[in-house]
Amino acid sequence: MNNIKLKRVEMYKVALQPVAPLAAAHGTIAERPIIIVRVWDADANYGWGECIAQAKSGYLAETVDSAWKALYAGVIPAALSREFENPDKLSEYLSIAMRQTPVAAAAVEMASWDMIARRQGRSLANLFGGTRSNVPAGRTLGIPPAGERLAGAVEQARRDGYQRIKIKIEPSRALSLTSEAVVAAEGVPVVADANGSFSPVEVQGLRELDAVDLAWIEQPYPAASLRASSQLRDSLSTQVALDESVSSMNAVDRIIAMHAAAGLSIKPGRLGGYGASLQVYRKAKAAGLSVWIGGMLETGIGRAHNLALASLPGFDFPGDMSPSKVYWERDLLVEPIEMVAGHIAVPDGPGIGVEVDKGHLAAATLERRVVE
C-alpha cells in the first residue's frame, strides 16, 4: 500500500554540538539548530524527516524559526488535510500549496516516504530503485583563517580515504587555495566551491583556476547568473557545476536550456523533497549532466535520507557524503554513520534504515510540538 493518510506529526527543534565551524564565502556556520519531524498514520506507522533550514537566512531564504512556524501553521495542516494515493501525490500537493516554503515542506514529504518504505518493510533505497550498496565518501573543507594553510587538512582527508575533496573558496584566495589543495590531494578529485562569491565581471580570477587541474568549479556566480555561468563554461576546460542555482524544477529547465552547467548538486531538502529531486535527477541525466548529492550539515537522519537517493545509478560523482564524526560530537543515531575504505554503506533496513537515539533526541530538544 502506497496511500498516505497522516494522523499526527511531531516536531523537534534541537541543538547539536558541531565538531568545528565551517567557513565558506557566504559566512561561517558555528551553530546548528535543527528541526526534526516524525510523521505517523493511524496504524502507528511512522517516518523521520529533517529540515535543512539554518539559523540565519542568506544561503537559504527559510530559517529555522520561519520553517518551524511554516511547519505547524501551514505544511503539516496541509499534509493532514486529506488522503494521498501515494507519496508522489503528496509531493505534488505540497509543491503547490507550500511553494513559498519548500525547505519546510521537504521535511514532512521525506518523512512520509520513510514511513511508506517502513510500512512495506523495504529500504527507501530499494523503493527508489537504488542499485548501490555503498557510495563514495566526500570531504568538505572550509576556508582556513588568513595565514593558515589548507594542505594539512587535505592530506588528512586523502589519507582517510575520501574519494573527493571539496574546498570552499572566495575570490581573493581562490588560486592559492586551489593550487595548494590539488598538490596535497595527490590525484584525489578536488572541487572548488565558490558559493556564488564571484561577480560575473570577475572572469579572469576564474580563468586562472583552469590551470590548477580541478575536477569541478562549483557555483562560481550568484544563483541567478545563468548566462554568465554559460559563458564561463564555454571559456574554461574545467567543468562548471551549479548548486545554489538548483532551487526548483523551473530553475533546472533554465540551466539545461542555457547550457549553464555540466553538473548539478541535488539537495532534496532544498527542492521540497524527493518528488522534485527525482524529477531533477531524471531530467539532468536525460540532458547528459553529471549529478551528485549535496550536503547541508545534516544529522544522521538527513544523511540517511541522502544516502537512499545517492544509491540510484545515475549519481556519477562523489557527493557530500561523510561520516557522522566529521560534523557532530554526537549524532542523533544509535549507530553513527561510518566510512569504510572511502565509502559509506547505504542503509538496507526498513525506510531510511537507521535507528534514532530517542534519548539523545529528547536531551537535545529545545522545543517540541505535536500537530494532529
C-alpha positions in Angstrom: 0.0 0.0 0.0 1.3 3.4 -1.0 -1.5 5.6 0.2 -0.8 8.2 2.8 -3.2 9.5 5.5 -1.2 11.2 8.2 -2.7 11.3 11.7 -0.2 13.5 13.5 3.3 15.0 13.2 5.8 15.5 15.9 8.2 18.5 15.6 11.5 18.7 17.5 13.7 21.8 17.5 17.1 20.5 18.6 20.6 21.9 19.2 23.6 19.7 18.5 27.3 20.4 19.2 29.3 20.6 15.9 32.8 19.4 15.9 34.1 22.7 14.4 32.7 25.7 12.5 32.6 25.6 8.7 33.8 28.7 6.9 32.6 29.5 3.4 32.3 32.5 1.2 28.7 33.2 2.4 29.7 33.1 6.1 30.8 30.7 8.9 28.4 28.2 10.4 29.3 27.9 14.0 25.9 26.8 15.5 23.3 24.4 14.1 19.8 24.4 15.4 17.9 21.7 13.6 14.3 20.7 13.0 13.4 17.0 13.1 9.9 15.7 12.3 8.3 12.4 12.8 5.0 11.6 10.9 2.5 9.0 12.0 -0.5 7.3 10.4 -3.5 5.8 12.2 -1.9 2.3 12.2 1.2 3.6 14.2 3.5 3.5 11.2 6.0 6.4 11.3 8.7 8.1 9.4 11.5 10.5 10.2 12.5 13.7 8.4 14.8 16.6 8.8 14.5 20.3 7.8 17.8 21.7 6.4 17.0 25.4 7.3 19.8 27.2 9.0 19.7 29.7 11.9 20.1 32.7 9.7 18.8 33.5 6.2 21.3 34.0 3.3 22.2 30.7 1.9 18.5 29.7 2.2 15.6 32.1 2.4 14.0 29.9 5.1 15.4 29.9 8.6 14.9 27.5 11.4 12.4 29.9 13.1 10.5 30.6 9.9 10.4 27.0 8.9 9.2 26.0 12.4 6.3 28.3 12.0 5.6 27.3 8.4 5.5 23.6 9.5 3.0 23.9 12.3 0.9 26.7 10.7 0.9 25.5 7.0 2.8 22.4 5.9 1.6 20.0 8.5 -2.1 21.0 8.4 -2.0 20.7 4.6 -0.4 17.3 4.8 -3.0 16.2 7.4 -5.9 17.6 5.5 -6.5 14.7 3.1 -5.5 11.2 2.0 -3.0 10.9 -0.8 -2.8 8.0 -3.3 0.9 7.7 -3.0 4.0 9.9 -1.9 4.2 11.4 -5.3 0.7 12.9 -4.9 1.7 14.3 -1.5 4.8 15.8 -3.1 2.8 17.4 -5.9 0.2 18.8 -3.5 2.8 20.3 -1.1 4.8 21.8 -4.0 1.8 23.8 -5.0 0.2 24.5 -1.6 3.5 25.3 0.1 5.5 26.6 -2.9 6.9 29.5 -0.8 8.3 27.2 1.9 9.9 24.2 0.1 12.5 23.6 2.8 9.9 23.2 5.5 7.7 21.1 3.2 10.6 18.8 2.4 10.9 17.6 6.0 7.3 16.2 6.0 7.5 15.0 2.4 10.6 13.0 3.0 9.4 11.6 6.4 6.3 10.4 4.5 8.5 8.5 2.1 10.3 6.9 5.0 7.0 5.9 6.6 5.8 4.2 3.4 9.0 2.3 3.0 8.9 1.2 6.6 5.3 0.1 6.2 6.3 -2.1 3.3 9.3 -3.5 5.1 11.6 -2.1 2.4 14.6 0.2 2.5 14.0 3.6 1.0 16.9 2.9 -1.4 15.1 -0.2 -2.6 11.8 1.8 -3.0 13.6 4.3 -5.3 15.2 1.5 -7.4 18.7 2.1 -6.0 21.4 -0.2 -7.2 24.4 0.6 -4.9 25.1 -0.9 -1.6 27.6 1.8 -0.8 28.5 5.2 -2.1 31.9 7.1 -2.3 32.5 9.5 0.6 33.4 13.1 0.0 35.0 15.6 2.4 34.3 19.3 2.5 36.8 21.7 4.0 36.1 25.3 4.9 38.2 28.4 4.1 41.1 28.4 6.6 41.8 31.6 8.6 44.2 34.1 6.9 47.8 32.9 7.3 46.8 29.2 7.8 47.5 26.6 5.2 45.0 24.1 3.8 47.4 21.4 2.8 47.4 19.6 6.1 43.6 19.1 6.1 43.6 18.0 2.5 46.4 15.5 3.2 44.5 14.1 6.1 41.3 13.7 4.0 43.4 11.9 1.4 44.9 9.6 4.0 41.5 8.9 5.4 40.4 7.6 2.1 37.9 10.2 0.9 37.1 9.8 -2.8 36.5 13.5 -3.4 37.7 16.6 -1.6 35.7 19.9 -1.8 37.3 23.1 -0.7 35.4 26.3 -0.1 37.0 29.3 -1.9 36.4 33.1 -2.2 37.8 35.4 -4.9 40.9 36.9 -3.1 42.4 33.5 -2.2 40.9 31.2 -4.9 44.1 30.5 -6.8 46.3 29.9 -3.8 43.8 27.6 -2.0 43.1 25.5 -5.1 46.7 25.1 -6.1 47.6 24.1 -2.6 44.7 21.6 -2.3 45.4 19.9 -5.7 49.0 19.3 -4.8 48.2 17.9 -1.4 45.3 15.7 -2.8 47.8 13.7 -4.9 45.2 12.7 -7.5 42.0 12.7 -5.4 39.5 14.8 -7.3 39.3 18.3 -5.9 36.2 20.5 -6.3 36.4 24.3 -5.7 33.1 25.6 -4.3 32.8 29.4 -4.6 29.2 29.5 -3.2 28.4 32.3 -5.7 31.0 34.6 -4.4 32.5 35.8 -7.8 30.9 38.6 -9.7 30.1 37.9 -13.4 32.7 40.5 -14.2 35.4 38.6 -12.3 36.2 36.2 -15.2 40.0 36.4 -15.0 40.2 35.1 -11.5 38.2 32.0 -12.5 40.2 31.5 -15.7 43.3 31.4 -13.6 41.9 28.3 -11.9 41.8 26.5 -15.3 45.5 25.6 -14.9 45.1 24.0 -11.5 43.6 20.7 -12.6 40.4 20.9 -10.6 37.6 18.3 -11.1 34.9 21.0 -10.9 34.4 24.7 -10.2 31.1 24.7 -8.3 28.7 27.7 -8.2 31.1 30.4 -9.3 28.5 33.1 -9.7 25.3 34.1 -7.8 22.3 31.7 -8.3 20.5 33.8 -10.9 23.6 34.4 -13.1 23.0 31.6 -15.5 24.0 33.4 -18.7 27.4 34.3 -17.1 27.8 30.7 -16.0 27.1 29.5 -19.5 29.7 31.9 -20.9 32.2 30.9 -18.3 31.6 27.2 -19.1 32.4 27.9 -22.8 35.7 29.6 -21.9 37.1 27.0 -19.5 38.4 23.5 -19.8 37.5 22.9 -16.2 33.9 21.7 -15.8 31.4 24.0 -14.2 28.8 22.8 -11.7 25.9 24.5 -10.1 24.4 24.2 -6.6 22.6 27.2 -5.3 21.1 27.7 -8.7 19.4 24.3 -8.4 16.5 25.6 -6.5 13.5 24.3 -8.4 12.4 22.4 -11.5 11.9 25.6 -13.4 15.5 26.7 -12.5 16.8 23.3 -13.7 15.0 23.7 -17.0 16.7 27.1 -17.5 20.1 25.7 -16.6 19.7 23.0 -19.2 18.3 25.3 -21.8 21.2 27.8 -21.3 23.9 25.1 -21.1 24.9 26.8 -17.8 26.5 23.8 -16.2 27.8 20.3 -16.8 27.0 19.1 -13.3 24.3 19.6 -10.7 24.4 19.3 -6.9 20.9 18.0 -5.9 19.8 18.8 -2.4 16.4 17.1 -1.6 15.8 19.3 1.5 16.1 22.5 -0.6 14.0 21.3 -3.6 10.9 20.4 -1.5 11.7 16.7 -1.1 12.1 13.5 -3.1 9.4 14.2 -5.6 11.1 17.2 -7.1 14.6 15.7 -6.6 13.7 12.6 -8.6 12.4 14.8 -11.4 15.6 16.9 -11.4 17.7 13.7 -11.4 15.8 12.2 -14.4 15.8 15.5 -16.4 19.5 16.1 -15.7 20.5 12.6 -16.7 18.4 12.9 -19.9 20.3 16.0 -20.7 23.7 14.3 -20.1 24.6 16.1 -16.9 26.6 14.7 -14.0 24.8 14.8 -10.7 25.6 14.2 -7.1 24.0 14.7 -3.7 24.8 18.0 -1.9 25.0 18.2 1.9 23.6 20.7 4.3 25.3 19.7 7.6 22.5 17.2 8.2 22.3 14.9 11.2 22.4 11.2 10.6 18.6 11.3 9.8 19.1 13.7 6.9 22.2 11.9 5.8 20.5 8.5 5.7 17.8 10.1 3.5 20.5 11.4 1.2 22.2 8.0 1.1 19.0 6.4 -0.1 18.8 8.8 -3.1 22.5 8.5 -3.8 22.1 4.8 -4.3 20.5 5.5 -7.7 22.9 4.5 -10.6 23.0 7.9 -12.2 24.7 9.7 -9.4 28.1 9.5 -11.1 30.4 11.7 -9.0 31.1 11.6 -5.2 28.8 13.9 -3.3 28.8 15.4 0.2 28.6 12.1 2.0 30.7 11.8 5.1 30.6 10.0 8.4 28.8 11.5 11.4 32.0 12.2 13.3 33.1 14.8 10.7 30.4 17.3 11.9 28.9 16.1 15.2 30.3 15.4 18.6 27.4 13.0 19.0 24.8 12.3 16.2 21.1 11.6 16.7 21.5 7.9 15.7 22.1 4.9 17.9 24.8 3.8 15.4 26.5 6.7 13.8 27.1 6.7 10.0 30.6 5.4 9.4 33.1 5.4 6.5 34.9 2.2 5.5 37.6 2.2 2.8 36.4 5.6 1.4 32.8 4.5 1.1 29.6 4.7 3.2 27.1 1.9 3.3 23.6 2.6 2.1 21.3 1.5 5.0 19.3 -1.5 4.0 16.9 -1.7 6.9 13.2 -0.5 6.6 12.8 3.1 5.5 15.9 5.1 5.9 17.4 2.1 7.7 18.8 3.8 10.8 17.6 3.9 14.4 17.2 7.3 16.0 18.6 7.7 19.5 15.4 8.9 21.1 17.0 9.6 24.5 19.6 11.8 22.9 16.9 13.4 20.8 14.9 14.3 23.9 18.0 15.6 25.7 19.0 17.8 22.7 15.4 19.1 22.2 14.9 22.8 22.8 11.2 22.8 21.8 8.7 20.1 20.9 5.3 20.4 19.3 2.7 17.9 18.1 0.2 18.8 15.4 -2.8 16.5 14.9 
